[in-house]
Amino acid sequence: MKLFPKKLREIVFHTLVGAFIGIVVLHPVTKIVYWFEFRHDLAAGDENLWRFLLSRLDSTFVLEMVPMSLVFSFIGGGIGLAFAIYHLALVRQQRTVHYLEKELAEDLPALIKDGEGEHLEFKSSVRWDFRQGKINKALEMVIARTLVGFMNHRGGSLLIGVDDEGEVVGLEHDYKTLKSKGRDGFELCITDIVTSRIGVDMCSFIHCVFYEIESKDVCRVIVESAVEPVYLRDGNTSRYFLRTGNGTRELDAREAMAHITR
């Protein structure tokens, strides 16, 4: 088991490098610039200039300058921390773009034909129960469970409007149950499910794309793999789900801990 997650290790590394640069670069350079303000008689190319520069560098690392060195280490560390945060955000953005490009390049009818698998799940609807012919809010929990399973695995796509047999049934029944009918209202419904059942911070890991197949709307929810464990909120209980094969399975506490550790 690694001592720190990769993200935390990178932040610590950049912060320490920044602190080191603050001590050995920023502090000496600041002293040299400061002293130049009072030594106009030192001209470039003058032999005294280089002796002056070396003396300023040497004086930076004496015991009396330790407090000032600490100040510059904090300044450098802050710069390193800011760079690490920016770098991680940029890496995540690039990863998201590459992942979405790869997913969107796939042909949807061909995906449906291949059937469900490790990275693909079919759901007829979000809240309309075709068997009972009425709204069934319990289906929202099934959607949330599938999304969590993908996030805790390697990501994947949830096709809504396609039944288990690969038959396109469309989203028209779901549309009728929404206050804002149509694609915008449906996407808002998915976002509300993620916000209430998983967490508002997980909304950035899902992307809704709509297609028209056989004159019927189908929503493809592209799910990214999360960088941290994701739990499903069920009342006061947090449940851990994982995509395994062509299904989503709940892990008990021991299994969840083992998976998170790996």
PyRosetta script that sets phi, psi and omega in degrees:
from pyrosetta import init, pose_from_sequence

init()
pose = pose_from_sequence("MKLFPKKLREIVFHTLVGAFIGIVVLHPVTKIVYWFEFRHDLAAGDENLWRFLLSRLDSTFVLEMVPMSLVFSFIGGGIGLAFAIYHLALVRQQRTVHYLEKELAEDLPALIKDGEGEHLEFKSSVRWDFRQGKINKALEMVIARTLVGFMNHRGGSLLIGVDDEGEVVGLEHDYKTLKSKGRDGFELCITDIVTSRIGVDMCSFIHCVFYEIESKDVCRVIVESAVEPVYLRDGNTSRYFLRTGNGTRELDAREAMAHITR")
pose.set_psi(1, 131.2)
pose.set_omega(1, -179.7)
pose.set_phi(2, -76.2)
pose.set_psi(2, 147.2)
pose.set_omega(2, -175.4)
pose.set_phi(3, -67.2)
pose.set_psi(3, -43.0)
pose.set_omega(3, -179.2)
pose.set_phi(4, -126.6)
pose.set_psi(4, 148.5)
pose.set_omega(4, 171.7)
pose.set_phi(5, -62.4)
pose.set_psi(5, 156.5)
pose.set_omega(5, -177.3)
pose.set_phi(6, -57.0)
pose.set_psi(6, -41.8)
pose.set_omega(6, -178.9)
pose.set_phi(7, -61.4)
pose.set_psi(7, -45.1)
pose.set_omega(7, -179.5)
pose.set_phi(8, -67.6)
pose.set_psi(8, -38.9)
pose.set_omega(8, 178.5)
pose.set_phi(9, -61.0)
pose.set_psi(9, -40.2)
pose.set_omega(9, -179.4)
pose.set_phi(10, -67.1)
pose.set_psi(10, -39.4)
pose.set_omega(10, 178.2)
pose.set_phi(11, -63.9)
pose.set_psi(11, -45.1)
pose.set_omega(11, 179.3)
pose.set_phi(12, -63.2)
pose.set_psi(12, -42.9)
pose.set_omega(12, -179.2)
pose.set_phi(13, -60.3)
pose.set_psi(13, -50.0)
pose.set_omega(13, -178.7)
pose.set_phi(14, -65.3)
pose.set_psi(14, -35.2)
pose.set_omega(14, 178.6)
pose.set_phi(15, -65.7)
pose.set_psi(15, -43.5)
pose.set_omega(15, 179.1)
pose.set_phi(16, -66.5)
pose.set_psi(16, -40.3)
pose.set_omega(16, 177.4)
pose.set_phi(17, -63.3)
pose.set_psi(17, -42.0)
pose.set_omega(17, 178.0)
pose.set_phi(18, -62.4)
pose.set_psi(18, -41.6)
pose.set_omega(18, 178.4)
pose.set_phi(19, -63.6)
pose.set_psi(19, -40.9)
pose.set_omega(19, 178.4)
pose.set_phi(20, -62.6)
pose.set_psi(20, -45.0)
pose.set_omega(20, 178.7)
pose.set_phi(21, -64.3)
pose.set_psi(21, -36.7)
pose.set_omega(21, 178.1)
pose.set_phi(22, -60.1)
pose.set_psi(22, -38.5)
pose.set_omega(22, -177.8)
pose.set_phi(23, -77.1)
pose.set_psi(23, -47.8)
pose.set_omega(23, -171.4)
pose.set_phi(24, -90.8)
pose.set_psi(24, -12.2)
pose.set_omega(24, -179.5)
pose.set_phi(25, -121.5)
pose.set_psi(25, -58.6)
pose.set_omega(25, -174.9)
pose.set_phi(26, -62.0)
pose.set_psi(26, -44.5)
pose.set_omega(26, -178.5)
pose.set_phi(27, -63.0)
pose.set_psi(27, -53.3)
pose.set_omega(27, 178.2)
pose.set_phi(28, -59.5)
pose.set_psi(28, -43.3)
pose.set_omega(28, -179.4)
pose.set_phi(29, -63.1)
pose.set_psi(29, -40.4)
pose.set_omega(29, 178.6)
pose.set_phi(30, -62.5)
pose.set_psi(30, -40.6)
pose.set_omega(30, 178.2)
pose.set_phi(31, -64.3)
pose.set_psi(31, -41.9)
pose.set_omega(31, -179.9)
pose.set_phi(32, -63.7)
pose.set_psi(32, -45.8)
pose.set_omega(32, 179.2)
pose.set_phi(33, -62.1)
pose.set_psi(33, -41.8)
pose.set_omega(33, -179.9)
pose.set_phi(34, -61.8)
pose.set_psi(34, -45.7)
pose.set_omega(34, -178.5)
pose.set_phi(35, -69.2)
pose.set_psi(35, -30.6)
pose.set_omega(35, 177.1)
pose.set_phi(36, -62.9)
pose.set_psi(36, -27.4)
pose.set_omega(36, 178.9)
pose.set_phi(37, -63.4)
pose.set_psi(37, -24.8)
pose.set_omega(37, -176.8)
pose.set_phi(38, -111.7)
pose.set_psi(38, 5.3)
pose.set_omega(38, -178.1)
pose.set_phi(39, -127.6)
pose.set_psi(39, 65.1)
pose.set_omega(39, -179.9)
pose.set_phi(40, -69.8)
pose.set_psi(40, -14.6)
pose.set_omega(40, -178.3)
pose.set_phi(41, -79.3)
pose.set_psi(41, -8.8)
pose.set_omega(41, 179.6)
pose.set_phi(42, -87.1)
pose.set_psi(42, 112.1)
pose.set_omega(42, -178.1)
pose.set_phi(43, -99.5)
pose.set_psi(43, 152.0)
pose.set_omega(43, 177.8)
pose.set_phi(44, -61.5)
pose.set_psi(44, 136.0)
pose.set_omega(44, -179.2)
pose.set_phi(45, 90.9)
pose.set_psi(45, -13.8)
pose.set_omega(45, 178.0)
pose.set_phi(46, -69.7)
pose.set_psi(46, 138.5)
pose.set_omega(46, -179.1)
pose.set_phi(47, -62.5)
pose.set_psi(47, -31.3)
pose.set_omega(47, 179.6)
pose.set_phi(48, -66.3)
pose.set_psi(48, -25.4)
pose.set_omega(48, -177.8)
pose.set_phi(49, -61.7)
pose.set_psi(49, -45.8)
pose.set_omega(49, -177.5)
pose.set_phi(50, -70.4)
pose.set_psi(50, -35.8)
pose.set_omega(50, 175.0)
pose.set_phi(51, -64.5)
pose.set_psi(51, -36.7)
pose.set_omega(51, 179.2)
pose.set_phi(52, -65.3)
pose.set_psi(52, -45.5)
pose.set_omega(52, -180.0)
pose.set_phi(53, -61.5)
pose.set_psi(53, -44.3)
pose.set_omega(53, 179.8)
pose.set_phi(54, -64.5)
pose.set_psi(54, -38.5)
pose.set_omega(54, 180.0)
pose.set_phi(55, -66.0)
pose.set_psi(55, -37.1)
pose.set_omega(55, 178.8)
pose.set_phi(56, -66.5)
pose.set_psi(56, -39.7)
pose.set_omega(56, 178.4)
pose.set_phi(57, -65.0)
pose.set_psi(57, -43.8)
pose.set_omega(57, -179.9)
pose.set_phi(58, -62.4)
pose.set_psi(58, -40.6)
pose.set_omega(58, -176.2)
pose.set_phi(59, -70.6)
pose.set_psi(59, -14.6)
pose.set_omega(59, -179.8)
pose.set_phi(60, -68.1)
pose.set_psi(60, -31.6)
pose.set_omega(60, -171.0)
pose.set_phi(61, -105.2)
pose.set_psi(61, 23.2)
pose.set_omega(61, 175.5)
pose.set_phi(62, -84.2)
pose.set_psi(62, 163.5)
pose.set_omega(62, -174.9)
pose.set_phi(63, -59.9)
pose.set_psi(63, -36.5)
pose.set_omega(63, -176.9)
pose.set_phi(64, -65.1)
pose.set_psi(64, -21.4)
pose.set_omega(64, -176.7)
pose.set_phi(65, -95.2)
pose.set_psi(65, 6.6)
pose.set_omega(65, -179.5)
pose.set_phi(66, -58.4)
pose.set_psi(66, -46.1)
pose.set_omega(66, 178.6)
pose.set_phi(67, -57.6)
pose.set_psi(67, -42.3)
pose.set_omega(67, 179.9)
pose.set_phi(68, -67.3)
pose.set_psi(68, -36.0)
pose.set_omega(68, 177.5)
pose.set_phi(69, -63.4)
pose.set_psi(69, -38.0)
pose.set_omega(69, 177.5)
pose.set_phi(70, -63.0)
pose.set_psi(70, -39.7)
pose.set_omega(70, 178.4)
pose.set_phi(71, -59.9)
pose.set_psi(71, -45.6)
pose.set_omega(71, -179.1)
pose.set_phi(72, -71.0)
pose.set_psi(72, -27.8)
pose.set_omega(72, 176.0)
pose.set_phi(73, -67.0)
pose.set_psi(73, -37.4)
pose.set_omega(73, 177.2)
pose.set_phi(74, -67.5)
pose.set_psi(74, -39.4)
pose.set_omega(74, 178.0)
pose.set_phi(75, -63.3)
pose.set_psi(75, -48.5)
pose.set_omega(75, 178.8)
pose.set_phi(76, -63.5)
pose.set_psi(76, -39.5)
pose.set_omega(76, 178.0)
pose.set_phi(77, -62.9)
pose.set_psi(77, -38.5)
pose.set_omega(77, 177.4)
pose.set_phi(78, -63.8)
pose.set_psi(78, -41.0)
pose.set_omega(78, 177.3)
pose.set_phi(79, -64.0)
pose.set_psi(79, -43.5)
pose.set_omega(79, 178.6)
pose.set_phi(80, -62.6)
pose.set_psi(80, -39.9)
pose.set_omega(80, 178.7)
pose.set_phi(81, -63.6)
pose.set_psi(81, -44.4)
pose.set_omega(81, 179.0)
pose.set_phi(82, -61.2)
pose.set_psi(82, -40.9)
pose.set_omega(82, 178.9)
pose.set_phi(83, -65.0)
pose.set_psi(83, -40.8)
pose.set_omega(83, -179.5)
pose.set_phi(84, -62.7)
pose.set_psi(84, -43.9)
pose.set_omega(84, -180.0)
pose.set_phi(85, -63.1)
pose.set_psi(85, -43.6)
pose.set_omega(85, 179.2)
pose.set_phi(86, -63.9)
pose.set_psi(86, -42.0)
pose.set_omega(86, -178.4)
pose.set_phi(87, -64.8)
pose.set_psi(87, -43.0)
pose.set_omega(87, 179.0)
pose.set_phi(88, -63.9)
pose.set_psi(88, -39.8)
pose.set_omega(88, 178.2)
pose.set_phi(89, -64.6)
pose.set_psi(89, -39.9)
pose.set_omega(89, 179.9)
pose.set_phi(90, -67.4)
pose.set_psi(90, -41.2)
pose.set_omega(90, 178.7)
pose.set_phi(91, -62.9)
pose.set_psi(91, -43.6)
pose.set_omega(91, 179.0)
pose.set_phi(92, -62.8)
pose.set_psi(92, -41.2)
pose.set_omega(92, 179.7)
pose.set_phi(93, -63.6)
pose.set_psi(93, -43.1)
pose.set_omega(93, 178.9)
pose.set_phi(94, -65.2)
pose.set_psi(94, -40.0)
pose.set_omega(94, 178.3)
pose.set_phi(95, -62.7)
pose.set_psi(95, -41.1)
pose.set_omega(95, 179.1)
pose.set_phi(96, -63.3)
pose.set_psi(96, -45.0)
pose.set_omega(96, -179.4)
pose.set_phi(97, -61.8)
pose.set_psi(97, -46.2)
pose.set_omega(97, -179.5)
pose.set_phi(98, -64.5)
pose.set_psi(98, -39.5)
pose.set_omega(98, -179.6)
pose.set_phi(99, -65.2)
pose.set_psi(99, -45.1)
pose.set_omega(99, -179.0)
pose.set_phi(100, -66.8)
pose.set_psi(100, -38.8)
pose.set_omega(100, 177.5)
pose.set_phi(101, -60.2)
pose.set_psi(101, -42.4)
pose.set_omega(101, -179.7)
pose.set_phi(102, -65.7)
pose.set_psi(102, -43.4)
pose.set_omega(102, -177.7)
pose.set_phi(103, -68.0)
pose.set_psi(103, -43.6)
pose.set_omega(103, -176.3)
pose.set_phi(104, -71.9)
pose.set_psi(104, -18.9)
pose.set_omega(104, 178.6)
pose.set_phi(105, -73.3)
pose.set_psi(105, -16.3)
pose.set_omega(105, -178.9)
pose.set_phi(106, -79.1)
pose.set_psi(106, 143.1)
pose.set_omega(106, -179.5)
pose.set_phi(107, -80.4)
pose.set_psi(107, 122.8)
pose.set_omega(107, -174.6)
pose.set_phi(108, -64.4)
pose.set_psi(108, -47.3)
pose.set_omega(108, 177.5)
pose.set_phi(109, -57.7)
pose.set_psi(109, -35.5)
pose.set_omega(109, 178.2)
pose.set_phi(110, -68.0)
pose.set_psi(110, -36.8)
pose.set_omega(110, 177.7)
pose.set_phi(111, -63.2)
pose.set_psi(111, -45.1)
pose.set_omega(111, -179.9)
pose.set_phi(112, -61.9)
pose.set_psi(112, -40.1)
pose.set_omega(112, -180.0)
pose.set_phi(113, -63.8)
pose.set_psi(113, -36.1)
pose.set_omega(113, 179.9)
pose.set_phi(114, -69.0)
pose.set_psi(114, -23.3)
pose.set_omega(114, 177.8)
pose.set_phi(115, 87.0)
pose.set_psi(115, 176.8)
pose.set_omega(115, -177.6)
pose.set_phi(116, -67.4)
pose.set_psi(116, 151.5)
pose.set_omega(116, 179.7)
pose.set_phi(117, -161.6)
pose.set_psi(117, -162.2)
pose.set_omega(117, -176.8)
pose.set_phi(118, -59.8)
pose.set_psi(118, -32.4)
pose.set_omega(118, -175.9)
pose.set_phi(119, -117.1)
pose.set_psi(119, 16.2)
pose.set_omega(119, -178.2)
pose.set_phi(120, -146.7)
pose.set_psi(120, 132.8)
pose.set_omega(120, 179.7)
pose.set_phi(121, -135.7)
pose.set_psi(121, 141.2)
pose.set_omega(121, 177.0)
pose.set_phi(122, -104.8)
pose.set_psi(122, 139.8)
pose.set_omega(122, 171.5)
pose.set_phi(123, -139.5)
pose.set_psi(123, 133.8)
pose.set_omega(123, -178.4)
pose.set_phi(124, -67.6)
pose.set_psi(124, -37.1)
pose.set_omega(124, -175.8)
pose.set_phi(125, -161.3)
pose.set_psi(125, 173.9)
pose.set_omega(125, 177.9)
pose.set_phi(126, -95.3)
pose.set_psi(126, -39.6)
pose.set_omega(126, -176.0)
pose.set_phi(127, -140.1)
pose.set_psi(127, -7.9)
pose.set_omega(127, 179.5)
pose.set_phi(128, -91.7)
pose.set_psi(128, 121.9)
pose.set_omega(128, -179.9)
pose.set_phi(129, -91.3)
pose.set_psi(129, 108.9)
pose.set_omega(129, -177.6)
pose.set_phi(130, -67.5)
pose.set_psi(130, -29.8)
pose.set_omega(130, -179.2)
pose.set_phi(131, -72.7)
pose.set_psi(131, -43.2)
pose.set_omega(131, -177.9)
pose.set_phi(132, -88.7)
pose.set_psi(132, -16.6)
pose.set_omega(132, -180.0)
pose.set_phi(133, 69.9)
pose.set_psi(133, 32.2)
pose.set_omega(133, 179.7)
pose.set_phi(134, -156.2)
pose.set_psi(134, 175.2)
pose.set_omega(134, 179.4)
pose.set_phi(135, -69.2)
pose.set_psi(135, 137.2)
pose.set_omega(135, 176.7)
pose.set_phi(136, -136.0)
pose.set_psi(136, 99.2)
pose.set_omega(136, -176.2)
pose.set_phi(137, -64.3)
pose.set_psi(137, -19.0)
pose.set_omega(137, 179.3)
pose.set_phi(138, -63.9)
pose.set_psi(138, -22.5)
pose.set_omega(138, 179.4)
pose.set_phi(139, -66.9)
pose.set_psi(139, -25.4)
pose.set_omega(139, 178.0)
pose.set_phi(140, -63.7)
pose.set_psi(140, -35.3)
pose.set_omega(140, 177.7)
pose.set_phi(141, -65.6)
pose.set_psi(141, -35.6)
pose.set_omega(141, 178.1)
pose.set_phi(142, -65.3)
pose.set_psi(142, -41.6)
pose.set_omega(142, 177.0)
pose.set_phi(143, -61.8)
pose.set_psi(143, -47.5)
pose.set_omega(143, -179.0)
pose.set_phi(144, -61.7)
pose.set_psi(144, -39.8)
pose.set_omega(144, 179.6)
pose.set_phi(145, -61.5)
pose.set_psi(145, -42.2)
pose.set_omega(145, 179.1)
pose.set_phi(146, -65.0)
pose.set_psi(146, -42.4)
pose.set_omega(146, 179.6)
pose.set_phi(147, -62.0)
pose.set_psi(147, -43.4)
pose.set_omega(147, 178.4)
pose.set_phi(148, -62.2)
pose.set_psi(148, -42.2)
pose.set_omega(148, 179.2)
pose.set_phi(149, -59.3)
pose.set_psi(149, -42.2)
pose.set_omega(149, 177.8)
pose.set_phi(150, -66.5)
pose.set_psi(150, -42.6)
pose.set_omega(150, -178.5)
pose.set_phi(151, -62.1)
pose.set_psi(151, -37.4)
pose.set_omega(151, -179.0)
pose.set_phi(152, -81.6)
pose.set_psi(152, -4.9)
pose.set_omega(152, 178.5)
pose.set_phi(153, -109.6)
pose.set_psi(153, -122.1)
pose.set_omega(153, -178.4)
pose.set_phi(154, -117.6)
pose.set_psi(154, 23.7)
pose.set_omega(154, -178.1)
pose.set_phi(155, 80.9)
pose.set_psi(155, 179.9)
pose.set_omega(155, 179.6)
pose.set_phi(156, 164.4)
pose.set_psi(156, -169.1)
pose.set_omega(156, -179.1)
pose.set_phi(157, -127.0)
pose.set_psi(157, 135.4)
pose.set_omega(157, 174.2)
pose.set_phi(158, -109.1)
pose.set_psi(158, 116.1)
pose.set_omega(158, 178.8)
pose.set_phi(159, -95.4)
pose.set_psi(159, 116.3)
pose.set_omega(159, 179.2)
pose.set_phi(160, -105.7)
pose.set_psi(160, 128.7)
pose.set_omega(160, -174.4)
pose.set_phi(161, 110.0)
pose.set_psi(161, 10.2)
pose.set_omega(161, 178.5)
pose.set_phi(162, -130.8)
pose.set_psi(162, 126.9)
pose.set_omega(162, -177.3)
pose.set_phi(163, -82.0)
pose.set_psi(163, 178.6)
pose.set_omega(163, -174.5)
pose.set_phi(164, -62.3)
pose.set_psi(164, -22.6)
pose.set_omega(164, -179.0)
pose.set_phi(165, -89.4)
pose.set_psi(165, 0.9)
pose.set_omega(165, -179.1)
pose.set_phi(166, 85.3)
pose.set_psi(166, 11.9)
pose.set_omega(166, 178.9)
pose.set_phi(167, -86.2)
pose.set_psi(167, 130.0)
pose.set_omega(167, 179.9)
pose.set_phi(168, -77.5)
pose.set_psi(168, 116.9)
pose.set_omega(168, 179.8)
pose.set_phi(169, -108.0)
pose.set_psi(169, -13.4)
pose.set_omega(169, 176.4)
pose.set_phi(170, 79.8)
pose.set_psi(170, 178.8)
pose.set_omega(170, -175.5)
pose.set_phi(171, -113.7)
pose.set_psi(171, 7.1)
pose.set_omega(171, -173.7)
pose.set_phi(172, -59.4)
pose.set_psi(172, -39.1)
pose.set_omega(172, 179.1)
pose.set_phi(173, -64.9)
pose.set_psi(173, -40.6)
pose.set_omega(173, 177.2)
pose.set_phi(174, -66.0)
pose.set_psi(174, -40.7)
pose.set_omega(174, 179.8)
pose.set_phi(175, -54.2)
pose.set_psi(175, -40.9)
pose.set_omega(175, -176.5)
pose.set_phi(176, -67.0)
pose.set_psi(176, -19.6)
pose.set_omega(176, -178.2)
pose.set_phi(177, -89.8)
pose.set_psi(177, -5.5)
pose.set_omega(177, -174.1)
pose.set_phi(178, -97.1)
pose.set_psi(178, 149.9)
pose.set_omega(178, 175.0)
pose.set_phi(179, -66.8)
pose.set_psi(179, -46.3)
pose.set_omega(179, 176.2)
pose.set_phi(180, -101.6)
pose.set_psi(180, 100.9)
pose.set_omega(180, -172.9)
pose.set_phi(181, -78.5)
pose.set_psi(181, 147.3)
pose.set_omega(181, -179.5)
pose.set_phi(182, 110.7)
pose.set_psi(182, -171.0)
pose.set_omega(182, -173.7)
pose.set_phi(183, -65.8)
pose.set_psi(183, -41.6)
pose.set_omega(183, -179.1)
pose.set_phi(184, -62.1)
pose.set_psi(184, -44.3)
pose.set_omega(184, 178.8)
pose.set_phi(185, -65.0)
pose.set_psi(185, -36.3)
pose.set_omega(185, 179.7)
pose.set_phi(186, -67.3)
pose.set_psi(186, -44.1)
pose.set_omega(186, 178.3)
pose.set_phi(187, -62.8)
pose.set_psi(187, -38.7)
pose.set_omega(187, 176.7)
pose.set_phi(188, -63.1)
pose.set_psi(188, -36.8)
pose.set_omega(188, 177.6)
pose.set_phi(189, -62.5)
pose.set_psi(189, -43.3)
pose.set_omega(189, 177.9)
pose.set_phi(190, -62.6)
pose.set_psi(190, -42.5)
pose.set_omega(190, 179.4)
pose.set_phi(191, -62.8)
pose.set_psi(191, -40.3)
pose.set_omega(191, 178.9)
pose.set_phi(192, -64.2)
pose.set_psi(192, -37.5)
pose.set_omega(192, 178.7)
pose.set_phi(193, -63.8)
pose.set_psi(193, -45.8)
pose.set_omega(193, 179.5)
pose.set_phi(194, -63.2)
pose.set_psi(194, -43.8)
pose.set_omega(194, -178.3)
pose.set_phi(195, -62.4)
pose.set_psi(195, -45.7)
pose.set_omega(195, -174.5)
pose.set_phi(196, -82.0)
pose.set_psi(196, -32.2)
pose.set_omega(196, -173.9)
pose.set_phi(197, -99.1)
pose.set_psi(197, -26.5)
pose.set_omega(197, -174.7)
pose.set_phi(198, -118.7)
pose.set_psi(198, -50.6)
pose.set_omega(198, -180.0)
pose.set_phi(199, 146.8)
pose.set_psi(199, 139.9)
pose.set_omega(199, -177.3)
pose.set_phi(200, -62.1)
pose.set_psi(200, -28.4)
pose.set_omega(200, -179.5)
pose.set_phi(201, -70.9)
pose.set_psi(201, -13.9)
pose.set_omega(201, 179.8)
pose.set_phi(202, -90.3)
pose.set_psi(202, -4.4)
pose.set_omega(202, -179.2)
pose.set_phi(203, -63.2)
pose.set_psi(203, -28.7)
pose.set_omega(203, -178.5)
pose.set_phi(204, -72.4)
pose.set_psi(204, -9.6)
pose.set_omega(204, -178.9)
pose.set_phi(205, -92.5)
pose.set_psi(205, -2.7)
pose.set_omega(205, 179.5)
pose.set_phi(206, -119.7)
pose.set_psi(206, 146.9)
pose.set_omega(206, -178.3)
pose.set_phi(207, -140.9)
pose.set_psi(207, 120.6)
pose.set_omega(207, -177.7)
pose.set_phi(208, -94.9)
pose.set_psi(208, 128.7)
pose.set_omega(208, 176.7)
pose.set_phi(209, -128.4)
pose.set_psi(209, 131.3)
pose.set_omega(209, -176.9)
pose.set_phi(210, -105.5)
pose.set_psi(210, 143.0)
pose.set_omega(210, 178.2)
pose.set_phi(211, -130.8)
pose.set_psi(211, 157.2)
pose.set_omega(211, 173.1)
pose.set_phi(212, -115.5)
pose.set_psi(212, 115.1)
pose.set_omega(212, -179.0)
pose.set_phi(213, -126.3)
pose.set_psi(213, 126.8)
pose.set_omega(213, -179.0)
pose.set_phi(214, 55.1)
pose.set_psi(214, 38.4)
pose.set_omega(214, 180.0)
pose.set_phi(215, 64.4)
pose.set_psi(215, 20.9)
pose.set_omega(215, 178.2)
pose.set_phi(216, -125.8)
pose.set_psi(216, 143.9)
pose.set_omega(216, 178.6)
pose.set_phi(217, -78.6)
pose.set_psi(217, 138.9)
pose.set_omega(217, 173.5)
pose.set_phi(218, -131.0)
pose.set_psi(218, 135.3)
pose.set_omega(218, 177.8)
pose.set_phi(219, -105.3)
pose.set_psi(219, 126.0)
pose.set_omega(219, 174.7)
pose.set_phi(220, -103.7)
pose.set_psi(220, 111.9)
pose.set_omega(220, 177.3)
pose.set_phi(221, -93.6)
pose.set_psi(221, 106.1)
pose.set_omega(221, 178.6)
pose.set_phi(222, -85.0)
pose.set_psi(222, 123.2)
pose.set_omega(222, -174.0)
pose.set_phi(223, -113.0)
pose.set_psi(223, 126.3)
pose.set_omega(223, 176.1)
pose.set_phi(224, -84.8)
pose.set_psi(224, 154.5)
pose.set_omega(224, 172.4)
pose.set_phi(225, -72.6)
pose.set_psi(225, 130.6)
pose.set_omega(225, -178.9)
pose.set_phi(226, -79.9)
pose.set_psi(226, 153.5)
pose.set_omega(226, -179.6)
pose.set_phi(227, -85.9)
pose.set_psi(227, -11.8)
pose.set_omega(227, 179.7)
pose.set_phi(228, -134.1)
pose.set_psi(228, 160.1)
pose.set_omega(228, 178.2)
pose.set_phi(229, -58.0)
pose.set_psi(229, 138.7)
pose.set_omega(229, -179.0)
pose.set_phi(230, -117.5)
pose.set_psi(230, 135.3)
pose.set_omega(230, -177.1)
pose.set_phi(231, -120.1)
pose.set_psi(231, 149.6)
pose.set_omega(231, 175.5)
pose.set_phi(232, -95.2)
pose.set_psi(232, 127.6)
pose.set_omega(232, 178.9)
pose.set_phi(233, -87.0)
pose.set_psi(233, 119.0)
pose.set_omega(233, 178.9)
pose.set_phi(234, -124.8)
pose.set_psi(234, 89.8)
pose.set_omega(234, -173.2)
pose.set_phi(235, 67.9)
pose.set_psi(235, -122.5)
pose.set_omega(235, 177.9)
pose.set_phi(236, -96.5)
pose.set_psi(236, 8.4)
pose.set_omega(236, -177.0)
pose.set_phi(237, -108.5)
pose.set_psi(237, 139.1)
pose.set_omega(237, 174.0)
pose.set_phi(238, -104.3)
pose.set_psi(238, 125.0)
pose.set_omega(238, -176.1)
pose.set_phi(239, -117.3)
pose.set_psi(239, 143.0)
pose.set_omega(239, -175.6)
pose.set_phi(240, -110.9)
pose.set_psi(240, 121.0)
pose.set_omega(240, -179.0)
pose.set_phi(241, -118.1)
pose.set_psi(241, 152.0)
pose.set_omega(241, -178.1)
pose.set_phi(242, -141.4)
pose.set_psi(242, 137.7)
pose.set_omega(242, 175.4)
pose.set_phi(243, -75.7)
pose.set_psi(243, 122.4)
pose.set_omega(243, 178.4)
pose.set_phi(244, -132.3)
pose.set_psi(244, 117.3)
pose.set_omega(244, -177.4)
pose.set_phi(245, 64.3)
pose.set_psi(245, -128.5)
pose.set_omega(245, 179.0)
pose.set_phi(246, -104.8)
pose.set_psi(246, 24.0)
pose.set_omega(246, 178.7)
pose.set_phi(247, -139.6)
pose.set_psi(247, 171.4)
pose.set_omega(247, 178.2)
pose.set_phi(248, -116.3)
pose.set_psi(248, 125.1)
pose.set_omega(248, -173.9)
pose.set_phi(249, -120.9)
pose.set_psi(249, 141.3)
pose.set_omega(249, 176.1)
pose.set_phi(250, -84.2)
pose.set_psi(250, 135.1)
pose.set_omega(250, 178.7)
pose.set_phi(251, -100.9)
pose.set_psi(251, 141.1)
pose.set_omega(251, 174.9)
pose.set_phi(252, -77.2)
pose.set_psi(252, -180.0)
pose.set_omega(252, -173.9)
pose.set_phi(253, -59.7)
pose.set_psi(253, -42.5)
pose.set_omega(253, -178.9)
pose.set_phi(254, -66.9)
pose.set_psi(254, -44.7)
pose.set_omega(254, -179.8)
pose.set_phi(255, -65.6)
pose.set_psi(255, -40.5)
pose.set_omega(255, 179.9)
pose.set_phi(256, -63.4)
pose.set_psi(256, -44.4)
pose.set_omega(256, 179.8)
pose.set_phi(257, -63.0)
pose.set_psi(257, -40.7)
pose.set_omega(257, 178.8)
pose.set_phi(258, -64.1)
pose.set_psi(258, -41.5)
pose.set_omega(258, 179.6)
pose.set_phi(259, -66.7)
pose.set_psi(259, -43.7)
pose.set_omega(259, 179.2)
pose.set_phi(260, -62.6)
pose.set_psi(260, -40.3)
pose.set_omega(260, 178.9)
pose.set_phi(261, -62.6)
pose.set_psi(261, -43.3)
pose.set_omega(261, 178.4)
pose.set_phi(262, -65.2)
pose.dump_pdb("model.pdb")
